[in-house]
Amino acid sequence: RVSMAEWLEDHGVGVEVTQTFRTKEGGTIVLRCQIAAPLVNLPEFRKTGHMPKVSEDQHFLRLGHEGKEKVYQAIRNFIKAEYPQRINERSQGAVKAEALVLDQFDSNVHPDMEDDDNDDDEPDEQVEEA
């Protein structure tokens, strides 16, 4: 079982999921994510076929504002196009998903959604077992 963050990392994009919300019936899940700029490997992401026109030897941190925005938009398009297919394949066709990639606004989370990160039944600290 591979998470979205691990899947993106395999394609050259380091993503941190900062919050997870879901509807009570489980039909909709909202993942709030952030991309750490140093964690975008342009040569690896180029292999997805979603890369905008950027020089082959270009490093992400050396791109200007407009170049970075183009890469971020390409990443969004990649997630929107490819992640639902991945879910469908991994579930052997049992799950049909749709991915929307939006800017982070409070209005994207509906009032009836539960914040999985604020579950009072869970301990505040995670203990790693050896």
Stockholm file with secondary structure:
# STOCKHOLM 1.0

chainA/1-130         RVSMAEWLEDHGVGVEVTQTFRTKEGGTIVLRCQIAAPLVNLPEFRKTGHMPKVSEDQHFLRLGHEGKEKVYQAIRNFIKAEYPQRINERSQGAVKAEALVLDQFDSNVHPDMEDDDNDDDEPDEQVEEA
#=GR chainA/1-130 SS CCCHHHHHHHTTEEEEEEEEEEETTSSCEEEEEEEEEEEECHHHHHTTTCCCSCCTTCCGGGSCHHHHHHHHHHHHHHHHHHHHHHHHHHTTTSCCCCCCCCCCCGGGSCTTEEEGGGCTTSCSSCCCCC
#=GC SS_cons         CCCHHHHHHHTTEEEEEEEEEEETTSSCEEEEEEEEEEEECHHHHHTTTCCCSCCTTCCGGGSCHHHHHHHHHHHHHHHHHHHHHHHHHHTTTSCCCCCCCCCCCGGGSCTTEEEGGGCTTSCSSCCCCC
//
